[in-house]
Amino acid sequence: MPEAAKKTICIIGNDPFNDDYIKRIPEAQGWNVVTVLHHDDVQPADESIDFDALYDRAHAQIAAMDSPPDAIIGHLDFPVTSLVALLNRDFGLKGASPEAVARCEHKFWMREAQREVFPDDTPAVTAVNPFKPAEAQEAVPEYPFWLKPVKGHSSKLGFLVRDADDLDSALHECRRFIHQHGEPFNRFLARLEPDSGCPEGVNGNFAVAEELVSANRLFTIEGLVENGETRVVGAVESLKGGGAGVSFSRYQYPSDIPDEIVEKGRVFVAKLLDHFGFDNGPFNVEFFYDDDTGALRLLEINPRLSKSHSPLFHIVDGATHHRQAILLALGEEVEMPARGGHSPVAAKFMIRSNEEDGIVRGVPDPEQLEELKDLFPDLAAQILVQPGQRLSDLPDQDSYTYELADLFIGGADLSAIEDAYLRCRHSLEFLIKPIPENL
């Protein structure tokens, strides 16, 4: 197809790994896929985000293109979600409004809005100023509870608080680091319409203390809203592990959550997103499900597709779910996945370190990975650390473990996938030199 006839698709915060998957989507031959801001620009290693500068750079790059954009999407958390919403508004493109995106992103605002729709099915939540610890100690709900930033990333600064000592420690960490996302999030909030309804006095440098929401199973609905209709693209199950039992160890697709439960989740989130004014955008929403009682509890809503799940859709369906997000943004007919991939099931495994801290001394070499790919053709791997890195310097980690690598594996069934993972894990060696606590 001549370049001039191709649709211009801008991906905010793209990277080579995901770019390769996007360009393998069948319709991509008719697209000109443009990276606007690289992954390292929007998720810098030093975790210093200048939201206004990123917005200005992205806007200028898009405005300077030879042809106007036909679609703008992203697959990363803040600041990408917010940039996508603002840029779609600026260039008159199809996408969820900045105000609707903010209602999903702002953890306190989201729960307050949820309470308006589902007053009996919303956990108790309190806004907490970590810079006023005495007030925080008085305001929090009954122990145990979760303490999270109003705007977090990758479970960073998310703490399971069991007692006053845990709370004191968690507030201390928040005071040290909450500004890294809190300040840029405030810059985004400042760009919302004045009547958006954003909670007064609860900005990005606040945390939320939230009643525990949990059950024996956790799954994610990847979906989209198109002209007011909420549709399910797929359901992915999440399993946790790690030393504290709160870090994700793997995602598997498709989940074996009953269809009627997925539909119940769709109806729930449809009502909520309609209340938020969220339309014409992708989302992923996490639910806890108790298969003994049938109870379903909302954990969080993300106004984007999840890149963590993208290779799984490619393995099982033949294309990542970027396909649905881009077709939606273009205003074209959105076809749902049809299981046209190489394998009927797939999983993402997170290789983690439970060390308090350490220096990376060795990682698997490319030859090892290629040998494993010869054995397991659907294998894709991302090594996330390099020799010489200190674990505590890794960006965007949860509060309990360090993520060293991601493995995406397809197979005939879960048993085959688990066997393949164990074979890979045995072959891939990471050398970590522990650092004494007093250093």
Secondary structure, DSSP 8 states (H G I E B T S, - for coil): --GGGSEEEEEEEE-HHHHHHHTTSGGGGGEEEEEEEEHHHHS-TT----HHHHHHHHHHHHHTSSS--SEEEE-SSTTHHHHHHHHHHHTT-SS--HHHHHHHH-HHHHHHHHHHH-TTSS--EEEE-TT-HHHHHHHS-SSSEEEEESS-STTTT-EEE-SHHHHHHHHHHHHHHTHHHHHHHHHHHTTS-TTS---TT--TT-EEEEE----SEEEEEEEEEETTEEEEEEEEEEEEESTTS-EEEEEEES--S-HHHHHHHHHHHHHHHHHHT--SEEEEEEEEE-TTT--EEEEEEESS--GGGHHHHHHHHSS-THHHHHHHHHT---------SS-SEEEEEEEEE--SSEEEEE---HHHHHHHHHH-TT-EEEE---TT-BGGG-SS--SS-EEEEEEEEEESSHHHHHHHHHHHHHH---EEEE--TT-
